[in-house]
């Protein structure tokens, strides 16, 4: 074998190896990307479904108590939630809260008498580990037709004044879910007319 | 003489690969890799299509809830409306259904993802004041 043949063979080998490496590495990253995207879509569907179901079943516990309170990163309200006991599915009187902690999104659901206890020991369940949530609260200002959104609703601190436009519930809640700071999903959930 | 002939036959059998053969092999390998990458790219596009479908369902639900709210508060009447939100083109038609004494709502969404045209059509009924 001459030096020239050896050089050509070496070059061809390098080209083939580089192509194979490029193909495999982009393939591996491609698969990861696809898995991520599908995870975002199914995650968004699950989280939005849960928030939508809870908000659509929201109700007022009693006058001047039990409305919705929330800010950009969390919201709390009374709702009727599904309660499975044995083979039966019943609606349970519940206090539901969604809260953000870092990249994790939690849902706390206290049913029955626990819903009225501030010192309840029920722990929140994690419903997404990579979603950044943002809540905005919709209302129609007096004398206007268009819905406006603001960053908070209700009494967040004891003794703080209630929002001007309020009523215990906003007209709608806009929920924005962002995964990995890139993929965003948005919904504007109109509350049932009954709680307002 | 016999030894030389045998040595010649051996070298004929073990002559290795020519440059042409190597190039053909590389070509076949490259075609295989391209095929695999195409399949991955197709999967990535499909994932994008799924994400768009999820967005479209969210938008359709939001529109239905808004119209349900309008029916319950100010009331609705016969109308056509439509607009664009991002890549989604939506339109709806509300018409009276005299038999059911309800308003029939037909909602359509059209969008394009990865050069593929998709649509979502929903029909439901609304009642004023409900």
Interface residues (C-beta under 8 A of the other chain):
Chain A: X8 X9 X12 X15 X16 X19 X20 X23 X26 X27 X30 X31 X33 X34 X37 X38 X40 X41 X44 X45 X48 X52 X171 X172 X183 X185 X186 X187 X188 X189 X190 X193
Chain B: X19 X22 X23 X26 X29 X30 X33 X36 X37 X40 X41 X43 X44 X46 X47 X48 X50 X51 X54 X55 X57 X58 X61 X62 X65 X66 X68 X69 X72 X73
